[in-house]
Amino acid sequence: MKIPFVLPILILTAFIASPLSAQATVSPSEVYAQAEQIQKEVSIVMKHLKIPSKHRQQTFKAQLQPRHVWQKTYFILVKINVFRNKHKLPRNSLGSLEPVLQIEPILPYEQTQRILTEFAIIKKRLNIKTKATAIRKHIGKKPIDVFNKLHHVSMMIDELNQESINPSYVFAEALRAYEDVSHIIVGLRIEDKSFPPAKGKNIQSRDSLEQAWNLMQESQRLQKEVGIERVDFSPFYNKENVLPSDVFNMVGMCIVELNVLKAYLKITDLTSQAEYHGAKTPADVHQLLGWSTRRLSQVSLLK
């Protein structure tokens, strides 16, 4: 008597499961088109507020992955919160990405949609009626192309905010990296015998970038131990006239790579929300990054 119910159950199961096996895919070229659209929206708001754009586009040459593009979109959302704060608008809570070894371009695409929505709201708040021109199609774009376009957008938003990234913003991200190191140490049940280095004197952004680079080297040492493909971040390090924004970028890349390690180790803890601490200096950033590096140096994944 139960046999007639087998076929309907199988059909129902297939119906429920089919959407999961037919998820949409997105190419880096499509994400690039959305990044270009964001640039147009930023330009419209800048023109409305009569803020000239003097920033020259800076490009990086590196074999970046979609996860690094996602991190850049996160930083843009951080800067949108700066804009909201300046214009006495409520700030938004920013989410973290679940640790994964690789992500698909659709995740950075989702972030671009959040950014475009933010600018639609900003335009509504400011009563801006101007609409951006239609989206152009692109072919053959790579993640580094998307990253460079978004980096240009990020610099434009600094102009829009009339405020550059300062050490307090960098410290907030360095604290997130510190806590990601904590996730790894706790997850591996390692006794943490480290202690914070003394706070240096006359520390500049170049010194903080050096410490962020050291943290990256420790992350990549562990990636090498377990055979994870590494990315060359030297274009982010070999710079003249280092600014806090350069340290900000490198710390962001450290967070990305620490999350790759967490994913490999099956550590599911999300990177914490950024907490802004005012009046921080390059020396504070330098000290915290140095401690994170010391803590991570205790870890070995070799069996």
HUDAJO-V666866 format. One record per run of one state. SS is the DSSP state (2 for helix, 1 for strand, 0 for the rest). FROM is the first residue (numbers start at 1). TO is the last residue. If there is no record, write none. Layout:
BEGIN
SS,FROM,TO
SS,FROM,TO
END
This chain:
BEGIN
0,1,3
2,4,22
0,23,27
2,28,48
0,49,65
2,66,86
0,87,104
2,105,125
0,126,142
2,143,161
0,162,166
2,167,187
0,188,204
2,205,225
0,226,233
2,234,237
0,238,243
2,244,264
0,265,281
2,282,296
0,297,303
END
